[in-house]
Amino acid sequence: MKHHPFVLGGLLAAMGLTGLSGAAAASNSSSAGGTATFAQQVGAPPTYIFPLLAGSDSGNNNLTYLVPLMWRPLYWFGHRRSDQPTINYALSLGEPPTFSNAGRTVTITLRHFTWSTGAPVTSRDVAFWINLLRANRSDWCCYSPGDWIDHLVAMRTVSPSRFSLTFDAAYNRNWLVGNGLSQITPLPQAAWDKTSPTGAIGNRDRTTAGAQAVFHFLDGQSKDLATWDTNRLWQVVDGPWRLEPNRGFQPATGLTVLVPNTHYAGPDRARLAKLEEVPFTNATAELNALLAGQVDYGYLPFTDVALAKSLIRRGFQVKPWLYWGFSDIQLNFANPKAGPIFDQLAVRQALQRLIDEPSYIKTIFKGYGWPTYGPVPVVPANPYASGFEKKNPYPYSIAAAGHLLGQHGWRVRAGGTTTCAAPGTGSHQCGAGIASGAKLAFTLVYSSGTPAYAQEMQAFKSAASRVGIQIALSQAPYNEVLTSTAACNPKSGSGCSWQLFYLGAPSITYVPVYYPTGGTIFGTGAPINVGHYSNRTNDANIRRSHLEPGLGALVTYQNFVAAQLPELWMPNSDYQISVISDRLHGITAQDPTGHLYPEGWTLGKP
């Protein structure tokens, strides 16, 4: 790609590019297979490596770009040759599950996978992960009260390669497989079942206290980013990749270097000699690196889509990347000042009326996107989205937003600040906990480094001011926004000062919970429910969608959430507009679950 003359010498450094010295050198590697470079999302390097992630670490930077390359889940969802977020048994550790005992028991046979030590992946490694989860479930990103692990009553080891799980009832199989069995990630019990770096291996996970001590140790090791590539724990993998020892991770920048696991026994052994995941501080820096030939697989900022045709003429592939998820602005119902206001459906409806999704898609994302009207994606095409979700219940309207507020006790001051004129809980009053004179004035923090996000937020701020809602904007790196907002503790009030935030696209990806029910997102007490939305009807709808066969309960759940607005729906821009070098081969499709398949990539002549 060196022959694409877009960038003048010295411009890369001037634009604040980070972590590229290794990538630039690697692009000229003459080792077998060569080195491919992949652009991380702006401001989102990996932050956690242990495959039991907390909600604050559950971004694609960890969930899809890092952990599954090294540790494979029991069931893999997604495909490298299609855009369907469906189960892929060919890449799964487990054979298709069989059900018995009136649907309460599921039996699974493991395929022949091995750890990088040469030892086989066994039922004991499955039990190790399950035991750690059961004892530390509140620390798992994808747990909510009443989740599948709460209903697991027994695990029986039939043989080293076969086991059964028995539940307290027969559950919807789409949910159980897609949101339960898919999460199970066998871990190397013979290497990790200890509580200190030099401690002896035991069976500590078989007691609650022991499993908690082991988890505490592994969690602490995972948070020590500076030792990732020297810690022997993280070299024991069953996936096709591992961190390059001693230079596999740069915590200061996030540069991540992976090399093939030579003991990988699954399909699609890596043919590259090395994969580098390269960090960037802003979208302009990424684009400049891409055009300078320093990134093989990058992305085109939405503000620069006019370059697409020129890139194609020069031999690049330009491919929009869909994703299995949605975008939103999160509301903090636990904020002591804004929370009581957000509790009012009329206010949420008015805020939603101020988001001009069609205009954002056309003018900001240049047509690379689609609208969001609820929690189940309508793109890619799937059987789950309801007819209600495919139509906009709250179309953009400044007049309608102002009318809603006025009908519910607010004195609307266009260009000024709207205040509560009728305190109280009546149908035409402001609502519980809202004092006379309370202002519709909020703070909103969003992910920095992507101009399109800034344009969206400015458009939203401008529309809101026309009905007297004042929004003070600020921005911070993606990881900082995610971790700071996830720290809110409603019981103590600690960390709850934020009011609204926007991560960008995707805000929520259905990984590793693929069946789009809302237990991990909107259920009361769910770790990913960082805004602490709570509604009894919604919780009951979620429970029904887990229990009842078919899609009827899922439709009821999604229609309720679409109408109730636990957060503000934002347009789904494409995850990214990928730009792929003419020397990188093997990318036939882009997985909407966000997974990468670098083991299928090769480097060659343009």
Helices and strands as residue ranges (DSSP letters): H 11-14, H 21-26, E 35-39, G 55-57, H 60-63, H 67-70, E 76-77, E 87-88, G 89-91, E 98-100, E 105-109, H 123-135, G 137-139, G 148-151, E 152-159, E 162-167, H 173-176, I 177-181, H 189-192, G 204-206, H 208-223, G 225-227, G 232-235, E 241-243, E 256-260, E 274-278, H 283-291, E 297-300, G 302-307, H 308-313, E 317-321, E 325-331, H 339-342, H 345-353, H 357-359, I 360-364, E 369-370, G 388-390, H 398-407, E 410-411, E 419-420, E 441-447, H 451-465, E 470-476, H 478-485, E 500-502, E 508-509, H 536-547, H 552-564, E 568-570, E 572-573, E 576-580, E 584-585, G 598-600, E 602-603
